[in-house]
Amino acid sequence: MSTPATPAPARVISSDQLGSCAICYTRIHRYGFGGNPLCASCFAKVDAGKKKATAAPQS
């Protein structure tokens, strides 16, 4: 009989490292090690836009 997989522990982020996403203002880990100015969904949108712009033919 196998044991069930245990979920990964949630990351503990200090309140002084929390901030708002620069685009949608969602509360995120913005400051300190591992912080990002964008939430995951806004980062994905910006990244997709960059990829689309670099794939466009140059005239």
Secondary structure, DSSP 4 states (H G I P E B T S, - for coil): -PPPPPPPPPPP--GGGEEE-TTT--EEE-SSTT--SS-HHHHHHHHHHHHHHHHSPP-
